Amino acid sequence: MSAIKKSVNSKEKTVENGHGLTKRSIFVLLPAILNGAFAEIRTPKAKSKRKFCWRGKVNSDWTRFFFTANGLFMQAMIEAIADHDCRHRKVTAAPCHCERFERELLLLFLKRKIIGMLMWQSVIEEYPLALVNEVRLVENWGLVCNDKVWQEVTLPFDDSHLAMSFINRISLICSSRCLPSAEVFLPDKCDGERVVGIVDDARVKAFLGLAAELRLSASDSLAKLKPKGCSEESLAPEVRLAMKVVVQHYANLQDLCQLLFWCAVRDTGINYPKMDVRDGWQIVKCSGQGNAVEREHLGPLQHH
């Protein structure tokens, strides 16, 4: 049985950029992006149309870095698929290892998914009402919404709230500077499940700890919107909208924590298509569907 050791020493540094970082651990990749390793070399190309409602300009460096990294991961995936196709068509002499390729592609796809979600979280942290409006990025880093009117509601959190400082918390976890204290409850191992590893890196565990902390924070945020003893039907429409937005946002952030956890696990080489985590931080290989979050976000890739 292999154990999940620390994927990367917390003191490890990298000067790589571009494609070199697509192959690195999530604990190297995310700090590198936040520190500018993926300098702004890609920008949104979409034109701003009259039907769009202009909201402002995105000034966050983090959004721009994540946008560039997202594009580079897409390019890395395209190149990996093309290389695999060449091996199948015997254009190159190198042999084809389909199972290894599928696992590597799954990890690339997972990291790109995480980067894309973090990019939009960065936008939300700069423009919280992007949660309420259907927004997109356009040329010159403009932020627009598809509707002609920008909806305004009062949300129950400020800049210091976990929902609006999530990226900073992830950065602190990657460097082991701040690990969540919320208790994580894991189910018992089921019959027929094979243990393939044990999580012993506190940073990996911290991603699920942060998900647990988010569940508690969501309850507090909803309590601010809905007074005790007050029925939801009696609330004003804008308050009900705010509650719906809060529930969805916290659910998205909890999913993101789960994806970060599984990315860190897969980075260690324990990279089976269908896995789950059990009591005692045991990683098990599933004969069934695997964990629900990866199944939802990775789709067919997880089922090869």
N, C-alpha and C positions, 0 to 999 in steps of 0.2 A: 504494500500500500504506500503510495507516495503522499507526502505531506505538503501542504501549501506553505512554503516558506515566504519570507519577505521577497516580493518580486524585485524590489529595488531598494538599496540602502538609502535611507532618508538624506544622506549627505551626498549622494551621487549627483553629479552635474553633467550636462551635455552641451556641446556646442554645435550639434547637428542641426540641420534645418531641412525643410522640404521632405523629400521621400524617405530620408534616413529615419525620420521620427515616426513614420507610419508603422515601422516595425518595432517600436519601443513600447515598454510597459506603460500602462495608463498612468502610473505614478511618476514617470518621466514626461510623458506626452502632455498632460494637462498643465503642469507648471511651465513647461517650455512654451506652450501656446500663450498662456497668460503673461509670460515675460517677453513675448514678442519674437519667438523663434520663427513663427510663420508671419513674417512682416507683411504689410498690406501690399500684395501684388495682384490681388483680384478684387474687383469691385462689382456691385450689382449693375447689370446691363439693361434691365427693364426700364422702359420710358414711363414717365408720369403722364397719365391721360387725364382729360378733363373730368371724366366721371369719378376720378379718385378725389378723396378729401385729403389735402395735404395737412400733415400733423406737425412735422418738424424735421430736423436733421439728426441722424444718429451720430453722436460724438464719442461714444464709448470705444476705446481701443480694443477692448475685449470682444465686442461684437465684430469688429473688422478682422481681428485675428482668427476668430472662430469661422467666419465666412470664408477666409482664404484656406484654412485647414480643411474645411468641408469639401471645397473644390479639389484640393490635392488628394484627399482620400478617395474621392470619386475617380480621379485619374488613376490612382494606384489600383483600384478595383478593375477598371477597364483594362489596364495593362496586364494584370494578373490573369484575367479571363482570356485575353488575346494570347498570352504565353501558353496557357493551358491548351487552347485550341490548336496552336502550332505543334505542340507535343503530340496531340491526338492525330493530327494530319501528317506527322513525321516530317514536318518542315525543319525541325531541329533534331539533333541526334540525342538530346537528353531524354531520358525515359519519363513517362507520365505517372505520377502518383496521385490518383484521383481523390482518394480519401484524405490525404494530407492537404491537397489543394482545397477541398471543400471546407476543411477546418480553418485553414488560413483565410479563406474568403469570408467565412462566418465571422471571424474576429475583425477583419477589416470593416465589414458591414456594421458590426456592433459598435465599433469605435466611431464610425461616421455617423451613426444614429445618435450616439451620445453627444458628439460635437454639434450636430444640428440642433438638438434640444437645448444644449447650453447656449448656443448662439441666440435662440429666441428668448431664453431666460435672461440673457444679457440685455436684450431689447426691452423686456418687461421691467427689468430693474431700473432702466433709464426712463421708460414711459409705462408706468403701471397700468394705464387705461388701455394699453394694447391687449390686456386680458379680455376686455369687453368688446373691442372692435376687431374686425377681420382685417389685419394689417399685412403689408408687404413692403419689402425694401426695393427702392428704385434707384436709378442713376444718381450719382453725387451723394449717396448715402441718405436719400430722402426716405422718410417713413410716411406712407399713405394708407388710407383704409378704403375698402371697396365701396362703402356707402358714402353718400354725399354729406351726411351729417355724422359728426364725431360724438358718440354717446358718452355722457358723463355720469358716473355713479360714485358714491363714496365707498371706498374699500377700507376694510378694518385693519390696515397695517401701514406703517411708515417705513422709511429707508432702513431702519435698524432691525426690522422684523425679519425672521428667518426666511419668509417667502420672498423678501426683497433683498436679501444678502446671501442667497444660496450659493452663488459661485465662490464667494469669499470663504464660506464654510468648507466647500469642497477643496479649495486650495490649502486650507489649514489642515484638513485630514491628510492630504497627500504628503504634507511635510511633518506629520505627526505632532503638530503644535496644538491641536484642539480636537479631542476625540469625544463623541457624544456619550452621555452617561445613561441614556434611556435603555431600559431592559428589552432585550430581543427574545421573543418566545418562538421556538422552533418545534415543529412536529416530530414525533418519533419516527424512526426508520420503519418502513413497511417490509413485509415479507417479499422476497424476490429482488429487493434493491441491493445493488452491490456498491460497497463503499470504495471510492477511488481516490479519496484524499481527505485531509483534515485542515481546516482553516486555522492557522496559528499566527497570522499577521494581524495585529490590532487595527491597522488601517483598513484592511479588507472588511473586517467585522464592523468597522465604524460606518460603512455605507448603509448597512441594515439598521445600525443604531440611529443614524440620521433619519431613516424612513420612519422609525418608531417615534422619534422626536417630532417629526412632521405631523403624525397622526394626532398627537397631543396638542400641537400648535393649531391645527385645523379646528379642533373643538373649541379652543379659546377664541379663535377669530369668529366662528359662527355665533358664539354666545354674545359677542359684542353687537352683532347685527340683529339678533332675535332675543328680545327681553324674556326673562323667565316667566312662564305661564301664558305667553302670547302665542296664539296659533299662527302658522305660516300664512293662512288665508287672509288674516287681518292685516298683514304687512303691506306697505306700499309697493307697487310694481318694481320700482328701482331697487328697493331693499331685497326683494325676492331675486332679482337679477344678480345683485351683488352676492347673495348667498350661493346661487348656482355657479357663479364664476369662481368663488373661493373654493367650493368643493372640487371643481374640475382642476383648478390650478394645483391644489395640494395632491390630488390623485396623480397628476402628471409628474410632480416632483418626487413622489414616492416611487413611481415607476422608474424614473431616472436614477434614483438611488439603487434600485434593484439591478438595473442594467450596468451601473458602475461596479457593483459587487460581482456580477457574473463576468464582466470584462476582466477584472482583477484576477478572478479565479482562472479564467481561460488563458490569461497571460503567463501563468505558471507552467503551462503545458498540459494541464488537465482540461482538455478541450473536446469533450464528447458532444455530439449533437443534442442529446436530451439529458439534462442533469437537474438535480434539485438539492436543497440543503436541509439537513435534519438536525435533531437535538445533538448537542455536543459538537456542533459545527462540522458535522460529517457531510462531505460532498458525495452524493450517490448518483450512480448511473441508472437512469430510468428505462424500463421497458415500455412504459406508457408514453405520455405526452410531454414530460419534463415540466419545468417551472412555467407558470402561466404568463409572466411578464415577457420573457423572451419569446414565448409562443405567439403572443399578441404583436410584438414589435418587429420580430425577425421573420415571421411568416414561414414560407416554404423552406428558407435557408436552414432553419433549425431542424428540419425533418429529413434531411438527406441521410 
